[in-house]
Amino acid sequence: MAPSPTGFLHIGNVRTALFNWLFARHEDGEFRLRIENTDTSREVAEAAEQIQRSLSWLGLDWDGAVTFQLDRQAQCAEAAQRLLAEGRAYEDEGAIRFRMPDDGVTAWDDAVRGRVEFPNEKLEDLVIIRSDGRPTYNFASPMEDVWDGITHVIRGEDHISNTPKQLNVIRAVGAEPPVYAHVSHVFGADGKPLSKRHGSVTVDDFRHEGYYAPALLNFLALLGWSYDDKTTVMSRDELVARFTLARVVSSPAVFDYQKLDWMNGVYLRALPLDEYAEALVAYVRDEGYGWDEQLVRRAAPLVQEKIERFGQFPELARFLFEDVPPDPDLLDGAVLDAARNELGRVDPFTAERIEPVLRALAQRLELSPRKAFQPIRIAVTGSKISPGLFESLELLGKERSLERLSAAAATARA
C-alpha cells in the first residue's frame, strides 16, 4: 500500500486490501502488508501507522512483519547489477534502465479481466534504479513479489499499465510471475471516482461517523463482488468461506451511502444489548465527549432501535448530558405547567409510573397524546425527536426534568 500524502487511508484502497485478505484467508494462505515508500517525499512513518490502525480496526490482520520497500534497497541494487551484467539493463545518466522487449506482446491471464495483451513497442525502457540509488516502484514491487513468494496480486485497475513492465522484470530474473487480478475503481453515485464531494472517504471518516467496523467490512466486500444475487448481510467468517475471484466483476463499483447506513443499522440492532452498550460507550469516549459512561450505557436500549450509526447518538441524546435550549415557539405553557405539577407527584420516577400520568393528563386537557407530549418532549430534550419520552424523563431524573419543565414554561409565557 502506498502511504497517502494526507496520512489517511482511502476506503477504495481498503476495499482492495480486503479482497486480498479475503482471498488469502479463503485459500489458507498469507496476507502480507508492504508499504511502498520508494517516494520519500511522503510522510511515510505516520501514514504507515495510520494504515495499520485502520486495517486493524476493520479486523484485517496480516502475516509477518510490516515491510517497507526502501528497506530492500541493497537487495534491489544487487538485482539491478545482475541485470546489468547479463545485458538486460544499461546505465543512463547515472540511473539504471531495464531493457524492454521490442517486438510482440506481453500478455497475462487476469483473474478478473481475462486475457490482457500489451504491445511491447509501447513499453519504454524502465528506470529501475534512480541516479540517487533508490529503486523505482516498478522494480522494487515485482522484486518483492519474487522474494516474498507472492502467488496472487489483487490490485486496482490503475495498475494495469504497470503489469507488463513488472512481468518482464520478473521473467528476466528467472522467476514465476504471480497471478494478477485487477479490480475496478470505486465510484460515487455520479459515476466519478469516490472523493470528498461524495461524503466520507477515509477509514477515519467512517469511524468518526460512527459506523460499526463489521458492517463496514461487509459492505466493502460487496463493492465489486457478490456471493449470489440475494445475500447481503454476511459475517467475516462467512465472507472468508465464500470469497472467490470468480465472483469479482470488472465493472466499476458504486458506493451507496444509503445502503451502508441500512446495513450498519441491521448490524447494530442485531447486537446483544451489552455489546451494543460497550461499543456505544467506546465511540462516545473515542470522540472525546467526556459524558457519564454509566448514563450512556443506560441510554443504549433507548437508541438501539432508532439510530443507524453511533454518530447519531450525540444529537439524539445530548439532552441527557447537556442543557439543550428549546425553541420557545414550540412550547405550550399551560401544558408544561400541568405536566410539571403531575410529574412532581410521581414516585418512584420511572417510565412505568410516568406514562399513565401523562396519558391521563392528555385526556384531561382534551388533547391527543401527540399534541400533549410534543411540548413536554421539546421542553426536556430541546428537540421534536428523541428516544421514548417516558424513558427519557426517567433517565433525565425527576429533579432535572421538573427544572426543565419550569424553565420552558417560563420561556413560553415570556
C-alpha positions, 0 to 999 in steps of 0.5 A, spaced: 500 500 500 502 506 498 502 511 504 497 517 502 500 524 502 494 526 507 496 520 512 489 517 511 487 511 508 482 511 502 476 506 503 477 504 495 484 502 497 481 498 503 476 495 499 482 492 495 486 490 501 480 486 503 479 482 497 486 480 498 485 478 505 479 475 503 482 471 498 488 469 502 484 467 508 479 463 503 485 459 500 489 458 507 494 462 505 498 469 507 496 476 507 502 480 507 502 488 508 508 492 504 508 499 504 511 502 498 515 508 500 520 508 494 517 516 494 520 519 500 517 525 499 511 522 503 510 522 510 511 515 510 512 513 518 505 516 520 501 514 514 504 507 515 501 507 522 495 510 520 494 504 515 495 499 520 490 502 525 485 502 520 486 495 517 486 493 524 480 496 526 476 493 520 479 486 523 484 485 517 490 482 520 496 480 516 502 475 516 509 477 518 512 483 519 510 490 516 515 491 510 517 497 507 520 497 500 526 502 501 528 497 506 530 492 500 534 497 497 541 493 497 537 487 495 534 491 489 541 494 487 544 487 487 538 485 482 539 491 478 547 489 477 545 482 475 541 485 470 546 489 468 551 484 467 547 479 463 545 485 458 538 486 460 539 493 463 544 499 461 546 505 465 543 512 463 545 518 466 547 515 472 540 511 473 539 504 471 534 502 465 531 495 464 531 493 457 524 492 454 522 487 449 521 490 442 517 486 438 510 482 440 506 482 446 506 481 453 500 478 455 497 475 462 491 471 464 487 476 469 483 473 474 478 478 473 479 481 466 481 475 462 486 475 457 490 482 457 495 483 451 500 489 451 504 491 445 511 491 447 513 497 442 509 501 447 513 499 453 519 504 454 525 502 457 524 502 465 528 506 470 529 501 475 534 504 479 534 512 480 541 516 479 540 517 487 540 509 488 533 508 490 529 503 486 523 505 482 516 502 484 516 498 478 522 494 480 522 494 487 514 491 487 515 485 482 522 484 486 518 483 492 513 479 489 519 474 487 522 474 494 516 474 498 513 468 494 507 472 492 502 467 488 496 472 487 496 480 486 489 483 487 490 490 485 486 496 482 485 497 475 490 503 475 495 498 475 494 495 469 499 499 465 504 497 470 503 489 469 507 488 463 513 492 465 513 488 472 512 481 468 518 482 464 522 484 470 520 478 473 521 473 467 528 476 466 530 474 473 528 467 472 522 467 476 514 465 476 510 471 475 504 471 480 497 471 478 494 478 477 487 480 478 485 487 477 479 490 480 475 496 478 475 503 481 470 505 486 465 510 484 460 515 487 453 515 485 455 520 479 459 515 476 466 519 478 471 516 482 469 516 490 472 523 493 470 528 498 464 531 494 461 524 495 461 524 503 466 520 507 472 517 504 477 515 509 477 509 514 477 515 519 471 518 516 467 512 517 469 511 524 468 518 526 461 517 523 460 512 527 459 506 523 460 499 526 467 496 523 463 489 521 458 492 517 463 496 514 467 490 512 461 487 509 459 492 505 466 493 502 466 486 500 460 487 496 463 493 492 465 489 486 463 482 488 457 478 490 456 471 493 449 470 489 444 475 487 440 475 494 445 475 500 447 481 503 448 481 510 454 476 511 459 475 517 467 475 516 467 468 517 462 467 512 465 472 507 472 468 508 468 461 506 465 464 500 470 469 497 472 467 490 475 471 484 470 468 480 465 472 483 469 479 482 466 483 476 470 488 472 465 493 472 466 499 476 463 499 483 458 504 486 458 506 493 451 507 496 451 511 502 444 509 503 445 502 503 451 502 508 447 506 513 441 500 512 446 495 513 450 498 519 443 499 522 441 491 521 448 490 524 447 494 530 440 492 532 442 485 531 447 486 537 446 483 544 444 489 548 451 489 552 455 489 546 451 494 543 452 498 550 460 497 550 461 499 543 456 505 544 460 507 550 467 506 546 465 511 540 462 516 545 469 516 549 473 515 542 470 522 540 472 525 546 465 527 549 467 526 556 459 524 558 457 519 564 459 512 561 454 509 566 448 514 563 450 512 556 450 505 557 443 506 560 441 510 554 443 504 549 436 500 549 433 507 548 437 508 541 438 501 539 432 501 535 432 508 532 439 510 530 443 507 524 450 509 526 453 511 533 454 518 530 447 519 531 447 518 538 450 525 540 444 529 537 439 524 539 441 524 546 445 530 548 439 532 552 441 527 557 448 530 558 447 537 556 442 543 557 439 543 550 435 550 549 428 549 546 425 553 541 420 557 545 415 557 539 414 550 540 412 550 547 405 550 550 405 553 557 399 551 560 401 544 558 408 544 561 405 547 567 400 541 568 405 536 566 410 539 571 405 539 577 403 531 575 410 529 574 412 532 581 407 527 584 410 521 581 414 516 585 418 512 584 420 516 577 420 511 572 417 510 565 412 505 568 409 510 573 410 516 568 406 514 562 399 513 565 400 520 568 401 523 562 396 519 558 391 521 563 393 528 563 392 528 555 385 526 556 384 531 561 386 537 557 382 534 551 388 533 547 391 527 543 397 524 546 401 527 540 399 534 541 400 533 549 407 530 549 410 534 543 411 540 548 413 536 554 418 532 549 421 539 546 421 542 553 426 536 556 430 534 550 430 541 546 428 537 540 421 534 536 425 527 536 428 523 541 428 516 544 421 514 548 419 520 552 417 516 558 424 513 558 427 519 557 424 523 563 426 517 567 433 517 565 433 525 565 431 524 573 425 527 576 429 533 579 432 535 572 426 534 568 421 538 573 427 544 572 426 543 565 419 543 565 419 550 569 424 553 565 420 552 558 414 554 561 417 560 563 420 561 556 413 560 553 409 565 557 415 570 556 
